[in-house]
Amino acid sequence: MKHIYFHCCSLVFLLLFSSQVWAQKAVLRGTVTDNKNEPIPSVSVKATNTATNTTSSVLTDLDGVYEIGNLESGSYSVVFSFVGYQNTTKNISLSKGQNLELSIQLLEDNQVLGEVVVVGYGTQRKREIVGAVTKVDFKEVTPVVGSSFETGLQGQAAGVNITQNSGAAGAGSVVRIRGLSSIGSGGDPLYVIDGILVSPDYFRSGESFGANNNPLSFINPNDIESISVLKDASATAIYGARAANGVIIITTKRGKSGKPKFNFSTTVGLAKPTNIVQFLDTKDWIALRQEAWENDGGVGRVPLPGGFTHEQALATNTDWIGLVLQDGIKSDYNLSMSQGGKFLSSYVGLSYSNGESFLRNNSFQRISGRANLDFKFSENFSIGVSTSLARGLNRRVAEAWAGGLGTAQSTALPFYPIYIPNAAGQDSIFEDGNKRYYNLYGNPVAQAEYQRPRDIEWRTINNLKLTYKFLKGFEFIASGTYDQATYNNSTHEAAIWTGNRDIAKNYRTMSRNINTYTTLSYDWQLNKRNHFKFLIGQEYAQKGDETTGYEYAGLTDFIYLDPDADDDPAGIDTLVYNDTPQLINRWRYHSFPFARVNYDFDQKWYIQATYRRDASSNFGANKRFAYFPAVGVGYLMSEEPFLRDNKVINFLKLKASVGRTGNSEINTNAQWSTYFTQQSGDQNSYNGQPIQYPIQLGNPDIQWELVTTYDGGVEIGLLNDRITADVSFYQKRTTAAIIKTSVSASSGLNTLDFWQNVGVIDNKGIEASLTTHNIVGKFNWKTRINVAHNKNKVVSVGTATPDALDGGFGDTRAVPGYAINTNYLVTFVRVDPATGRPVYLDKDGNETFEYDVANARRAQKDPNPWLTGSINNSFEYKGFSLDAMFYFSLGGLIYDDAAKRQRAILSDWNTRCDIVDHWDQPGDEAMYPRLTANTLNWGLNGNIWQNNHTLWLEDASFVRLRTLTLAYNFKNKSKFFSNLRLAFVGNNLLTFTEYSGWDPEVARGRSNAQERNVGGSNVTYLVGPQEKSYNLRLSFDFN
Amino acid sequence: MKKNLFYSILVGFVGLFSVGCGDEYLAYPPSNSITLEEFISTPEDAQAVLNSAYKALSHKDALGGNTQFLGELMADNISAARIQGDWLAHYTWTTDIFLGTTRNLMAQSFRVAGRANFLLDNMNLVTGLSEAEKTRMRGEALFLRAIPHFECVRFFGQPYGYTSGNTQSGIAIRTAWSKDLVNRSSVGEVYNQIIADLNEAITLLPESQDIYADKWAAKGYLAKVYFQMNDFQKAYDLANDVINNGGFSMEADLMKRFNTSASSETIFETVSVSLGDESNNGFRDNFRPDPSTGLAAAYMSNDMFVAATANPDDLRTQQWYVANTMGNIECTKFPITTYTHVPIVHLTEMKLIRAEAAAELGNTTTAFQDINDIRTRAGLGEVPAGTTTSDLITIIRNERRLELVGEGNRLHELKRQAVRNRPDLKIRGIAPWDCNGMVCQIPDNELRGNPDMEPNPTGGCQ
């Protein structure tokens, strides 16, 4: 290095004295070679005049030669850049007419291989990683404004599938890494924020108002530096009993060395639904209802619900869906400061964002602040203090089954007026001068006004971390964290809605997490070729939720807006309900030891072994301790002599790992028998005497689920990393999977749930990513492709029958031999052309008109997509950049649980327009059967809801333009101002799908783990579409 | 030196956490959790568990009205008008495995047995319980355990006598507090268990105890069981014993049987005493007008009403029925209040049992006497002295229908008659008494945990 520098300098020095050829303009020329003195073609050479800031650039030719003519005299900064090599900058000065030769040698860039990746309890260079770890640089990621950071991860890592529940503001996501490995326990990955283990908590249990909360929404995406996704056991086993669903490590920004530098960014956006499903208008609704009436033998006009005459009904055509939608406005402001001095380095970030969704009255607002301070007391001793505080305010509207858009597409019929009409068909004005909503509880406009749900969440995470280095190669870290979330599920209902007084409710969960860990590591370079790293540590974590709830009558607004409500129950507000505070969801973990040994031989062979021993209160009294070992090997074949000078392959690594991890997201009640103890009140007594009884049986043998993962992979770099690829194969087997056994009703238990470790589940798959630099130079074109295939199969569920392992409504079941979330349905064959009746298969597979729910249901085909992934193309030209990411999911199925009311037997529901394709006369081959209002014509037993079969199971393949970013980076900079960037960001602008419902990307945000796993992401019931948004983003640095 | 000190402190810090985290520390239950031993330790605890079994029995979904309603709905006393949802599946004999009604019937009934079994199995954990109390509690628990078995076996299995050995599938017999899987026993085996439990209860129970089960309750209930089995001698003996020695007397007032206060003819009842406890509200909800609509959930069938109005002098016709504004017949036999005492065993039924059993056994004197007592109270004349035994039985059966209307007896009674001597009986004239749909499908909450649980055949009564 030193002598190359000398060499170059001497060359420049020499040339400075050479004769001047050009009288006026100067010329710069030279040859660019690599460290073997081979010329490198297509190297970008940019010469920037430091005074005028004008740039001239060229590429080297096949012989590595370049020439820039017509240069003014002056000082220049010359930058040589090429993929796979370190950027090299030379400062020169040119005099008038000078002909300067500047030849240089570029050094190979080992930055890619040397890239530092955050792993469990430490960092590793990418080169030494033996497992399946994907690093996502968060600069390249654009989360949806007003959404949680995970929306930005979509498509960024192969094998990580993220489905946001819907486009509602504050909606959560279902995140699954390498498929579903659990039935009855949580399937969400473990989140680690700056070394602190955080589990997602669905506080809004029971999905009040139709959806769950997003437990990750407190994180400001702008504070995130990078995210590591750990997928295989060698990477995750260091997290032991909590790692089986994969680990997502979030690293926030810290102060960078230098003077204080500020960044400001702001976004303004517009939100719209991706799609609007068409429903019948009044005229068509009545016409089809009349047709059904006549088909069923009715005479005259069909009676209409609500007692309307046909004339009255036809005078109204209310667009209920239009009434619950809006153009949502999004805005986002971020200010951050980064600074690094000798003693203190700091990062401070502040943000405010408010994202309205396309649903009227629906928004999510986040205010957050973070300070990451690093105090360096000496070379050996430093203390890091990190604190964050965020407040999320989710102005909610009822969704899905609970109302809002759900009602607008179901029970709010097009001929229902918004307000109660008078005899002339106009809105009635009542004595008090006001209008009154028609059909109050079935009127989504009235509901939005009178019944307002709102969530307010506060979250603060505070960490103190000591780092002490001693002797040679030893490092000791001690970390302590206090993490507190206060979650308020608040509702205000107006008097007109409650029928009595205003009611304000607030249900609060205060979750406290404590986490401490200590690690001791030792880096030991035994000799030139043998290198060891040792890590040993212990960790303690505890968590508990305190729940309280109260309801007041007479409050005209939310309780949280009236701080006196708690203190003033005797005033005009009346406490009508007060929940006894309870401590629930409590657990403690103690992990000692966890350990990791890394050995590398000659920087060619890498071996890593990890081990963790966990004890947890989540495990039954008879099963307290769990052990999780893993080992992985990496082999850098490209370091072998026979490949070292290969012209095509510049990097080749083979890796393999095996190990065990656990899932201990066990229902905390699983091990405890519960009892109803004596309480006051007539409803809790018999003949005035107290009663008490057992409720549920606990299982003292309950333990973690055990996941054994085999992983093999290849990383390859071609043509000096112009092309890089990473392929992994894996097989994951879950044993001791927790099955919520259903105890027979005749046992007499009040709650029939009993958890047991009896299941076996397999996931097998392949993941690949490919990055190619298609065009390099003035114009850059880069392509990134991620694809993943996973096959999920339940192997065994003990004695449970399919109906014991259901996913809530929607008829999905975990059935051995099939995927966990398989639809378990009667098979619909076709509409009988002769009669127009639906034809099903009976239990023996023969065609029948009878719907036999007890015997003829079958596990249907795999509802999971066989291929998911993304294709991302980035183009750069001068200051412009264009980035387009298409996300795709092929072969997935969605079951539409509302179809039985929207496009089957006609009832008092809205009907989807596509029902016009129904059977009319003998010989018709139609999508839908003959119109009828009688369930018996469908072979059903009289219950309109008991109509689940494969007609409602639909292919949900899609390709979607997830993000489109067009940006311009302004070159101008001043002493105080730089990096001005203006970008247009579009989300979900285009969707290609044949799915007929709202959106092929849908998830129901269930809080119950089994329902989340078995029926969470392939069943819809009135869930709305995703969001399409158009955003403008401006950002710049200043100091 | 300083460095070494710091080092030792840190190592100590590591060490501190590594010890002292034993099992106890990791037992970290929810704040309201208690152990079995804490739950049932005193005699009061044991009594409270026993009370909870009665409480479960009084629940709407057990004998608080809905179970009785199913017995009416699947027979011929109820009109199709206003019947919807799950009730409609019963009315049309097309129950399936996902019905809320049958799930509730199975789960709520067996909570009675479960809590009784829990007490029987854990009584040894109670300190300070006298032998006399133990005996009484055992007797009550056995009595309470027999009831859900009898109620459920009649809905989920073909009736006693359907096959000569009664080998047709019944229900799971539950005689222990356990989550263990238990398959269905034959109807014969279930009846044997019911009889054994009730016989043992008779020996253990006291002569009399307020509203709680006593000897006469068990004897009366056993009489109902034997009568259902067409075992007339045993039914006669037990009913006779209760009538002669139990100290019960007929109420002159027909409105007294279902009431918010005690009745002199009640042998055993469940109680519900205040608006705070509306467990027995099934009768009100099914038969009385809903205040919001002014309509009852169920109207009486035309067939029932014709039978009831056959004699204009019949006081039951006058007091128990009313035609609403739309001309539908509502049954007003049950109180309008949402809470009521519900007689499970009463003297009127004992008289009806003794009357028919006596007639079957050739003891017509007793038969005439009993049926005339009932007819006289209803304002009707006595049965003519020369009536043949066969006609007498027909009259007794008709009086049983009229007296016990709404009390849930009708479906089981029609099946009993069919087994006895009406093999061609068709309910409502259309559905054979022994068709598949006449037996309810075993609900999914009983099927899903047990792959060996045998479902009932489907196919309704077409």
Interface residues (C-beta under 8 A of the other chain):
Chain A: N380 Y468 F470 F476 A478 T516 T518 L520 Q538 Y540 Q542 Q582 L583 I584 N585 R586 W587 R588 H590 F592 P593 A615 S616 S617 F619 A621 R624 T668 N669 W672 S673 T674 Y675 F676 T677 Q678 G681 D682 Q683 S685 Y686 N687 G688 Q689 P690 I691 Q692 Y693 P694 L697 T741 S742 V743 S744 A745 S746 S747 G748 L749 N750 L752 F754 T799 A800 T801 P802 D803 A804 D852 V853 A854 N855 N941 G942 N943 Q946
Chain B: K3 F6 Y7 L10 F13 V14 F17 S18 C21 D23 Y25 L26 A27 Y28 P29 P30 S31 N32 S33 I34 T35 L36 F39 E44 D45 Q47 A48 V49 N51 S52 A53 Y54 K55 A56 S58 G85 D86 L88 A89 T92 T94 T95 D96 I97 F98 R103 M106 A107 F110 R111 V112 A113 G114 R115 N117 F118 C152 I171 A172 R174 W177 S178 K179 D180 L181 V182 I211 V271 V273 S274 L275 G276 D277 E278 S279 Q441 P443 D444 N445 E446 L447 R448 G449 N450 P451 M453 P455 T458
